[in-house]
Amino acid sequence: MDLLHQDVRHIYKKYLAAAFGSAMIGSIYGLVDMAMVGQYQGPIGTAALAVVAPIWNIIYSLGLLTGIGGSVLYGTAKGRASRDGERENEYFTAACIGTAVLAAVCWAAVVLFDRQLLELFGASGEILPIARQYLLPIKFVVPLYMVNQMLAAFLRNDGAPGLATAAVLAGGAVNVVGDYAFVFLLDMGAMGAGLATALCAVLTTLVMAVHFFTRQNTLRLVRTGQLGDKLRRIGTTGFSTFFIDVAMGFLTMLFNRQIMRYLGADALAVYGVIVNISTIVQCCAYSVGQAAQPIFSINYGAGNWQRMQQVLRYALYTVAVFGLAWTAVMWLFPTGLVRIFMAPTPAVLQIAPSIMRCYGISFLLLPLNVFSTYYFQSLMRPRASFWISVARGAAVSGALICVLPAVFGPAALWPCMPVTELVVAVAAIGLIRIYTRALTGEPATARQR
């Protein structure tokens, strides 16, 4: 597929379909796990998987750090290769090396310190042993989750978004079938859900590896000069996407601890449902960013500003639709969503609607804020992307989560994210306008800022 010359709308729609399928199917892993364990063990099972959620965020975010960071630089280099001969595969090689190092560190941490991590993220009492059972099979394949995130980003930039989606689809099918078989038919409970998820990661990796044996493949490992500098650029470019996902884990940890401090296990079970729905909404935003990013990057490298502005327009329409749709779902079907993820008690059903409707307002602007970081990365504006992601994922949100319940009472915990998304959206919209207007004044070769 020619990202420099083919019809922009056609390319964007094709990439969006592939990225949306990949992102949504990927999020289904956690959704199905929580639904199965919640139905098997009740609200306590849902709460246990909510505690595990930050570990997933950390693992996935490290894969995005090297995958998105490396693929943005790869795509930009590919767009201007005819002029300066930059070898885009040096960035692929550097990303592979960076992923291997980070995977080893992350693997050791999960294997050796699972109890400490789960306790840090809010596990205690009955919740802790269930969470550890779920993690046990996953410990064997932790690196594959990071490798899959990295490979998916590069496959999209190498003209194979459909294969990335097919890989996640195959893995998702195994996960769904395996969850039911292991959790209920074999009566394995939470450990069965973890086993199904581990098998899913293996299959996803094998399917993605097929790309390297096709004629379409241009990705290859090459001798890389100035490896340290390339890793630094990859880290700088990918940091905001990494931080968005890891910050979700940080926020989940803060919410878990504040909920247990002020509201108790029933509220934590409801928040476990919210975490999974929020993951879906965030994946919708990822799909827009991941669909637009290869087109942005290669056209930015080639200086095709008009094509970039066309893609931006389509992307903004898409995030608006996602925001409105998911907010409506939270307002119209709060108890129905709870019943999907657990066998709820009367106490849970009583508190769920008000909590979910209040938190759900944040979904109006969440897709826009997440997408903006991909846009700034593609324009080689890592500082703007960094500040948006930090404000949303830690600075504004973290301050509100800690302060509002202490000042205004426990119920003030739930408006924290709607207020955060509004504050961040004002800044993101302003920066999008400034940088888009400046596009026609950019030099043909990108400079990292």
N, C-alpha and C positions, 0 to 999 in steps of 0.2 A: 504494500500500500504506500502510495506516494504522499507523504504528509506535507510536502512543499507545494504541490500543484493540483492535486485532486480537489473536488468540491468539498469545501470546509464542512458544510452541514452534514453531508453524507459520512465523512470521516468521523466527525464528532458523534453522530448517532451510533455508528458502528462501535467506536471505542467506549461510549457510554454503556451500551448494552453489555459489552464484554466485562467492563469494569464493575458495573452494577451487579451482574451475576456473580462475579468473583467475590466482591465485597459482601454481598448479602448471604451467599452460600457459606462464606467463611464465618460470618456471625452466627449462622444457624448452629454451628458446633456447640457454642456456649448455651444457646437458647434450648436446644434439644436436651443437652446435659441437665440443665437446671429444671426443665419441665419434667423429665423422667425421674430425677432424684427427688424433686418436690412432690410428685405424685406418689413415689415409693415411700418416702420418709416424712412427708408433710412439711410444714413451714420450717422446721429445724433443718431439713435438707436444703431448702432454698436459701436459708441464711448461711449454711456452710459453703455453698458455691458462690455466694456473694462475697465471702471472705477470700475465696481463691481468686476472684476476679482481678485484683491488683497484680497478682503474679502473671496472669495472662497479659495484662497491659504492658508490663515490663518486657516480657519476652517478645511480643509483637512489635513493640516500639523500637527495640534494638534492631530488629530486622528491617523496619522502615528507615531507620537512621542510615544504614548503608545502602539499602535498596533505592529509596527515593533520592537521597543525596547523590549516589553514584549515577543513577539513571538520568537525573536532570543534567549533570555534567556530560554524560555520554551523549544525550540527545542534542545538547547545544554544540558539542564538538562535531557531531555528525552533520549538523546543519551547515557548518562553515568549513567542513573538511576540504572542499574543493579549492578554498582560498589559502588556508594556512597549513593544511596537511596534518593537523593534530590527530593523534592516534586515539580514537575514542575507546578502544579496547583496553588501554592502560587504566581507564577508570573502572571498567568491568573487573579487571584483575585486582586492582586495589580494593574494590568493594568486596570481592571474594575473600581476600586476605583479612580485611577488617571484620567481616562476618564470622570467619573462623575463630578469630581471637575472642570476640565478644561472646560467641556461642560457648566456647570453652569455659569462660568465666561464669556465665549465667548458669551453665549446666552444673558446675561445681557448687554454686550457691544454693540451687534448688535441691540437689541431692544431699548436701551436708547440713543445710540449715532450714529445712522445710518447717519444722516445728516453730523455730524462732520467727520465721517470716510470717507464718499464719497467725501467731500470737500478736505480732506487730500490726497486722491488718485487722485485728479485732476478734480473733477466734478465742473461745474459752468454753468451759463446761462441755456440754454435749456436742457443740459445733466442731470443736477441734478434731476429735477422732474421725468424724465423717469427712472433713476436709482432707485429712491426711490419707484416708483410704482412696479418695478420688485422685490425689496426686501420685500415688504409688506407681501405677503403670506409666504415667506421663513422664516420670523421671528418666525413663530409658531413652526417650526420643526428644528431649528438650531442644537440641540444636536444630532439628528438622523444621521446627516452627519458624525459626529465624531465617533459615535457608530458603524456605518457601516464600516468605515475605520479600526477600531480596530478589529471588529469581522472578517472581511475578512482575516486579517493577521493571526489570530488564527485558523480559519477554514482551511487555507492552511497547517498550521503546524499540524493540527489534521487529516490530510488525507482526507479533503473534499474540494479540490480546485474547483471541479465541481459545488458544491452548491453555493459557493461564486460567481462564474460566472453566474449561473442561477438566483441568486438574483438580480444581477446588470442588467442582460438581461431583466428580468421581469420589473424592474423599468424603464429601458431605453425605453422599448416598450410603457409604460404608458406615459413617458415624451414626446416621439415623437408624439404620437397620440394626447395627451393633448395639446401640443404646437399648433398644427394646429387647433384643435377644439376651444381652448380658444382665441388664438390670432386673428384668421381670422373669423371663423364661428360665434363666440360670440362677436367679435369686441372688445376684452379686451386689445389688445396691449401688452405692456411690463408686465402688471400685470398678464395677462393670461399665459405668459411664466413662470413667477415665481410660479403661482399656479400649473402648470403641474410639475415643478421641485419639489415642496413640496410634491405632491402626490407620486411622484417617490420615494422619500426618505422613506416614510411610507411603501410602498410595499417592497422595498429592505430589510428593517429591518425585516418585518414579514417573508419573505422567509428565510433569514439567521437564524432566530430563530428556524426554523424546525430542524436544526442540533441537538439541545439540546434534542430532543425527539426521536433520532435515536439510535440504538444499537452501531453504530460506534463512537458515541460521548464519548470522555474521558475528556472533559472540564467540570469543576465544580468549584463552589465557596467553598473555604476551609478556615479554621482559619489560619491566616497568621502572623507569628512572624516576628519581625524586619521590619515592614511595611515601615518605613522611609528609611531604607537601600535598600529595594527592589525597592521602587519608585526612589531612586537616581540611582540605577543601570539601571533601565528601561530608565530613562531620559538620562543617559550618553550613553547608547547603541543606543537609537533611535534618539539622537539629530541630527545627520548628515542628516538622512532622513527627519526629521522635518524641518531642516534648508533649505534643497533643495527646499521644497515646499513653505515655508514661504518667502524664499529669492526671489522666482519667483514673489511673491506679492510685495516685496520690489523693485525689479527691474522694475516691471510694473509701480509702483508708480513713480519711478525716470524717466522712459521713458515718462510716461504721462505728467509729469510736464515739462520736457525738450522739448518735442514735442510742447506743447502748448506755451512754451516760444519762441522757435525758428522757428517752422514750421506751426502751426495752426491746425484747426479741420480736414482738409482733410487728413493730414499725420497721425493724431490720429486715424482716421477711418481705414486707411491701417494698422496701428500698431495693431488695434483691431483684424484684420484678422490674423496677425502674432502671436498674443498672443494665439489664439485658435489653430493654426497649431503647434506652439511650445508646447502647452499643449499635443497635440496628440503625438508628438515626445518624449516628456518627459514620457508620459504614456507607450510608447513602451519600453523605458529604464526601467521604473518601472517594467514592465512585466518580463523582463529578470532577474532583481534583485529579484523580488518576487518569480519567478519560481526556481531560484537557491538557495535562502536563506534557505528554509527548509532543502534542501539536504545538503548544506554546514554545517548548524548548528548542525544537528543531527550526521553527520559524523565527525565533528570537536570534538564533545563531546565524540565520540567513538574512536577517533584517526585513522580514516580511511583516510589517506592523499591521497592515490592514487585515490580514488573515488572523492575526492574534486578537484584534478587536472583535472580529466576527465570532470567534470561539468564546471570548469573554461574554458576549451578549447571550449566546446560547446557554452558557454555564450559569449565569445569573438567573435566567428564567427557570432553569432546572432546580436550583437550590430553593427558589421561592416556592415552587410546587411541593417539594419535599417538606419544607417547613410547615406549610399550611396543612398538608395531609396528615402528618404525624401529630400535630397539635390537636387536630380534630379527632383523631383516633383516641388520644388520651382523655379528651373531654367526653366523648360519647360512650366509650366502652371500658371504663376503669375496672369494674368488677369482672367483666369477661376476660380481660387480660390477666387478672390475678388468678382466675380459675385455670387458665392455660398452664401456669407455671407451678401450681401447687394445689393440694386439697385444702382449701382455706378453712380456718376456724371462724366462728361468728365474730370474734373480736377483730380478726384481720379484715373481714368483709366490712365491718363498721368503720374502720379508720381509713381504708384504702382509697375510696373515691376522692375525698378532699385532698389527700396527699398527692395523688397522681395528677389531679387536675391542676393543682398549684405548680408542681414541678414541670408539668407538661408544657406550660407556657414558654419555657426556655427553648423548646424545640422549634419555635418560630424562626429564631435567628441562629441557632446552632449550625445548620448547614452552611450558611453564608460565612460565618466566622471561620469554620474549618477550611472551606474552599479558599478563602483569602490567603491562607498560608501557602497553599500550593501555587497560587498565582504569583505571589511575591518571590517564591523560590525560582519560578520559571523566568522571572525578570532579573534574576541574579541580585535580588534585594534581600539577602538573608537577615539583615538587621530588622527590617520591618516585619518579616515573618516571625523572627525570634520574639519581638516584643508583643506581638499579637498573641502568640501561643503562651508566653509566660503570664501575661495579664489574665488570659482566660483560664489557664490551667493551674495557676498558683497564687499570683499576687492578689487580684481582685477576689476571686472565688474563695481562696484560702482564708483571707481576712474576714469575709462575710460569714463563712461557716463557723469560724471561731467566735466572732463578736456578736452576731445577731441573736443567737439563742441565749447567750449570757445576759444580754441587755433587755430583750423583748420577750423572752420565754421560749420554751421548746418548739412551739409551732412556727417560730420565725426561721427555723432551719430550712424549711421547704422553699421559700421565695429566694434563697441565696443564688441559685443558678439562673432564674429568670433575670434578676438584676444584673448579674455578671454578664450574661449574653448581650443585654442591652448596652451596657457600657462599652464592651468590646466592639460591638457592631458599629457604633458611632465612629470609633477610631478606624476600623477596617474600611468602612465606606469612604471615609475621607482620604485614606491612603490609596485605595483603588482609583479614585478619581484623579488624584495627583499623578500617579505613576502612569496611568493610561494616557492622560493628556501629554505626558512627556515622551511617550514612545517614539513619535516621529522625530524627536530631537536626539535619539540615541545613536551613537556610532554603530557601524555594522558589526564590529567585534565587541562582544559583551565584556564589561568590566565588573568584577565582583565588588559589591559594596557592603 
